[in-house]
Structures are given as structure tokens and as C-alpha cells.
Amino acid sequence: MKALEQMYENLGIDKGLLSLGREVENSLKERFEKIDETAEYNQLKVLSAMQKNRVAEAHFSGSTGYGYNDLGREALERVYADIFHAEDALVRPQITCGTHALNVALAANLRPGDELLSPVGKPYDTLEEVIGIRPSKGSLKEYGITYAQADLKADGSFDYEAIAAALSDRTKLATIQRSKGYASRPTLSVEQIGELIAFLKSKKPDIICMVDNCYGEFTEETEPTDVGADMCVGSLIKNPGGGLAPCGGYIVGRADCIEQAAYRLSSPGLGKEVGASLGLNQTLFQGLFLSPTVTAGAIKGAIFAAALYERLGFSVYPASKTERFDIIQAVDLGSPEALKAFCAGIQAAAPVDSYVTPEPWAMPGYDSDVIMAAGAFVQGSSIELSADGPLRPPYTVFFQGGLTWYHAKTGILFSAQKLLERNLISL
Ligand SMILES: *Cc1c(COP(=O)(O)O)cnc(C)c1O
């Protein structure tokens, strides 16, 4: 223990802060055991899917050009489908990010005259431009697809009356965001999502229920496709890439929905048959294999951050004792100075670019300046230790990731250290 403490001190962590950190960590032992159990279950789920599909070394050689007959890509998509207990999957490096995956899934399955419904309130910032809530070139709105929204109730529960009222003859697809993203509402559990889907299908049996699964993968033993979702969509530089995937996104679900998505992603007439995997198959398999434990480390980091910042007197969301269904932790820092200090600490703890200072910036897709701390091996990867927050009151930082629990913990201690050095907290 002495050598470890010395190591933290050498890195510049205050003695008092370190002992507070240790106290907080000790209080979380039982929580961490539960998280390890979920990780173990999901590890076996991934392993079983790989074995069932006879993943072999031959699957690791990539294709080039059109990418016809890419056995590795096809095996990877079957593995994803099995993990999600779904009929089919599209898992591609050509899907550039989560927003792109969601746009493909939506644009592919909607037609002019259809209506899209969000029964869980305002969607993630970047989706506003996809949908056309904020005017944007190429939005669904420009193609004559309208949008309706039913907000959650003040306590975060579903407003079934409002949802029923928002359904119309033209409602074709419901988009359900699992994680809270940048909003201050609870993240939905898979169980809650199942209840919502059951309600939607009772009112409109043919409605397509799509779940934005970003940040939710492997946080529970089930996924939304286990409770009736027709599609689950996410990014490979979040949980399911396990920190190794250098890019990519996935859509899993009903075969007909995935078929539509494949024709939209590549081209009518081409669909799933094209899309070179280049050299990425092995990395995408291996990242998926590591994802359950990487995700578990990130959840531990989120809970540790919540517990530590609660002790320091901040409002945190979710609270440290709340059950987790994603890897995001929000802390209301109350001032731009504290938000910048927090991000400076996360940046200083990074393995890459630790010497730079993050500054607020206008980000494409976001409607206010955002500050982001990320010293990642993969640009913008938020399964790696990262923090970001829009520069608007209450100056909430959204903290997520950490390829290992130890690194997540170090980053959080660094963030508090910066607040301490700038006299924004006292111990
Ligand atoms: C990250 C995220 C997205 C968008 O993903 P990008 O990869 O940043 O484009 C969409 N929805 C949610 C809930 C997210 O967390």
C-alpha cells in the first residue's frame, strides 16, 4: 500500500484527497461485486456467441475493394445478432459514429409521409439535426418525415396518456433513447424499455421500436432486443468496441429492418453484400470480447465519481446509490471554472495528450459550446476516460469511460485535485 500511495503522491494527488478516495472506494465494495457478476454473465454471453458461430483465425483476414464474401464480417454480424438475441445485424466500420448509425436506421425504415415518435422526450443533441428539429440539410424533415414527441413526466416516468395521444395513423417508428445523454432525466432500464414497447405495441402492433442503445450495452444482463425492441443501435467507439474498435457502428434487430438499413448504408441493390472490412475484423471481435469487463470498469468509475463528488458537496446524477443502466455520470459543477478544472484533471490523467489543456469549442451537432477532455487512443472514443459538458448552467460535466477501473479512478482523483488546487473545493 505504501508504494501505491507514493505513486499517487508522485503523480500529484493530495494526501487528504487520496485518503478520502480510499474511504469512498471502501464503501463501494458490495456495489462493485454486483457489477463484476454482470460482467461475468456478459463475458460468457459473448464467449458463447463466438463459439456457436465458430469464430476462427480465417475470419480475421479482411477484404478490400467491394468487400464481397467477407467471411469475418459475416461472422461478426452473426455474433452480434446472437448476443442481442436478434435476427440480424449490421456491424460496419463504414458506419462512422452513433449518430450515423441512428440516421441510417431511421432513414432506412421511414418513408415520406411517415411520422417518427419519441415517447421519451427530447432526443440526444445530434439527433435534432437528423430529425430536423433544428433545421438541417438532409434531415428526415426535408424528406417529408414528421416528428412527434411525448415528454417524460417530471419524475422521469413515461407519460402514457401523452404517448397515446401522440400516436397517429402515420406513426411508423418510435425512437427510444436508453441513456440520458446530456439530458437530466433518468437512464431507462431494459425492463422499463420493455414496458414502454409493450404499451406502444398494444396501441399500434406494427410500430417499429428502435432503441438508441449508446452507452447501455453490457451494463445489464439483457439488452432492449430481449424485451421487444425491433432495432438496437449504437457506436463501436463506446461500450461494444471495448476500447479497441477504431471506428464503426452497429444496428441489430429484425431481419427486415436490418435489410432496409443495409440498403440505405450502401445502396439499393447492394445491401449487406458490400463493405470492405479492411484489416478490422480481428480488432472488432477482440474489442467485443473485452467489452463486458471494460464496461464494468467504466461503471465502477461512474459510481466512484458519484460517491466522491457527493462527499465533496456537489449534486450528482445519478446519485451514488442509484442502480446503473449506462456508464455516464453527471456532476453539477456550478461554474464554468469548476467545469474547466474538472476537464483539465481528466485530461491530465490521460495516457495520450496528457500535457494539453482542454478549451470550450463549438462542436458540430451541438447547440452550445462544449468542453471535452479526452486523451484517447481512438479519437473521440468515450469508452475511454473522457469528460465533456456544454458551457451552460448548471455547468454539468458528463463523465464516462475508462478502459480499466484503475485508470477511471485515477482520472477522477485528478479531476478533484484540479478543483482543490484552484480553491474550488476544500476537504
Ligand atoms: C453518443 C450518443 C449518440 C451519438 O453518438 P456519436 O457517436 O457521438 O455520433 C447518440 N445517442 C446517445 C444516447 C449517445 O450517447
The ligand as an ORCA input file, in Angstrom:
! r2SCAN-3c Opt
* xyz 0 1
  C     -23.089      9.207    -28.159
  C     -24.544      9.152    -28.339
  C     -25.126      9.340    -29.589
  C     -24.357      9.771    -30.798
  O     -23.200      9.094    -30.992
  P     -21.931      9.727    -31.750
  O     -21.083      8.532    -31.876
  O     -21.356     10.777    -30.866
  O     -22.395     10.251    -33.044
  C     -26.480      9.204    -29.677
  N     -27.235      8.929    -28.605
  C     -26.700      8.755    -27.385
  C     -27.601      8.449    -26.224
  C     -25.345      8.864    -27.206
  O     -24.816      8.700    -26.008
*
